[in-house]
Amino acid sequence: MAKKVVASLQTQGKDFAKVIRMKKSDKSGAYAFQEDIIPNDQVKDFLAKK
């Protein structure tokens, strides 16, 4: 599925980026990944949030 998303980003333009952030669950202690497709100018804000 990730290949499909990356391919669609290449055809739509260079204004968006796929970002992945790893978060640790408070309840179970397991790690989960949060993936989003956001505009390039919001990447730093997305990664700065916890």
C-alpha positions as CSV (number, residue, x, y, z in Angstrom):
1,M,0.0,0.0,0.0
2,A,2.9,2.4,0.7
3,K,4.1,2.0,-2.9
4,K,0.7,3.2,-4.1
5,V,0.8,6.3,-1.9
6,V,4.3,7.2,-2.9
7,A,3.5,6.7,-6.6
8,S,0.4,9.0,-6.3
9,L,2.6,11.7,-4.7
10,Q,5.0,11.6,-7.6
11,T,2.2,12.1,-10.1
12,Q,0.3,14.8,-8.2
13,G,3.2,17.1,-7.7
14,K,6.0,17.9,-5.3
15,D,3.9,20.0,-2.8
16,F,3.1,17.1,-0.4
17,A,5.2,14.8,1.7
18,K,4.4,11.5,3.4
19,V,5.6,11.6,7.0
20,I,5.8,8.8,9.5
21,R,6.1,9.3,13.3
22,M,6.5,6.6,15.9
23,K,4.5,6.9,19.1
24,K,4.6,4.8,22.3
25,S,1.3,3.8,23.8
26,D,0.8,4.8,27.4
27,K,-1.4,1.8,28.1
28,S,0.5,-1.1,26.6
29,G,3.9,0.3,26.0
30,A,3.8,-0.8,22.4
31,Y,4.9,1.4,19.6
32,A,2.5,2.5,16.8
33,F,3.2,4.4,13.7
34,Q,1.2,7.5,12.6
35,E,1.4,8.2,8.8
36,D,0.1,11.3,7.2
37,I,0.3,13.1,3.9
38,I,0.8,16.8,4.5
39,P,1.9,19.9,2.6
40,N,5.7,20.4,2.6
41,D,5.4,23.6,4.6
42,Q,3.8,21.8,7.6
43,V,6.3,19.0,7.9
44,K,8.4,20.6,10.7
45,D,5.3,21.4,12.7
46,F,4.0,17.9,12.4
47,L,7.3,16.4,13.6
48,A,7.6,18.9,16.4
49,K,4.3,17.8,18.0
50,K,4.3,15.0,20.5
